[in-house]
């Protein structure tokens, strides 16, 4: 196979299309500096205000302070809110006719979906990296292995939830409707994930709900990597996250296939 054949192959063309869409999303994110700063405010509020306030009157059965205990949950919270709400940008693109120009291009809906999902995932990962740096100041110690595990789990959760957000956003025609629906998604995902409390000794009905929450396995895997504390094995957490990612990706692709440009 010659170089020209490789460059003109379907795989290379698809990769370039995905890259172009990802690059546009990434540049938009970098230009909105207030968005970068504002997205860190809520995680830091929970980590330092809620973590210190509740931690001062809470004693865990494990030998770790409460602020460190919720740190993996705060990382997950940042990913949950950023990734799912990223679906709102589909509605903005529709309002400003950018979506129309993309959808009439000779590329598949799947390519558009993957490019936008990777863009949203990149936005979430930038915030994760900033939180990991902040974690050093509260006494979180990383090894090379644990750092790679944290990044790996964060990438999976970011892709999973960005796909979910884009799937929901592609079905909505107003920001108000999207925000109302998404509110019923992000808060259960966060509060049922075990981000703020141990999963041991929960009532049966609450334990069942946490088991059904894919974010539970991300929090558990992150806590395992950062603190060595886990309810499930790291491999089991990854398996459930991969299965959930497949489901939300299929949901997002099917939603994009049915999406209208106006």
Secondary structure, DSSP 8 states (H G I E B T S, - for coil): --HHHHHTSHHHHHHHHHHHHHHHHHHHHHH-HHHHHHHHHHHHIIIIIIHHHHHTT---SSSS-HHHHHHHHHHHHHHHHHHHHTTHHHHHHHHTTHHHHHHTSSS-HHHHHHHHHHHHHHHHHHHHHHHHHHHHTTT----HHHHHHHHHHHHHHHHHHHHHHHHHHHT-S-HHHHHHHHHHHHHHHHHTTTSSS-STT--HHHHHHHHH-HHHHHHHHHHHHHHS--SS-HHHHHHHHHHHHHHHHHHHHHHHHH----
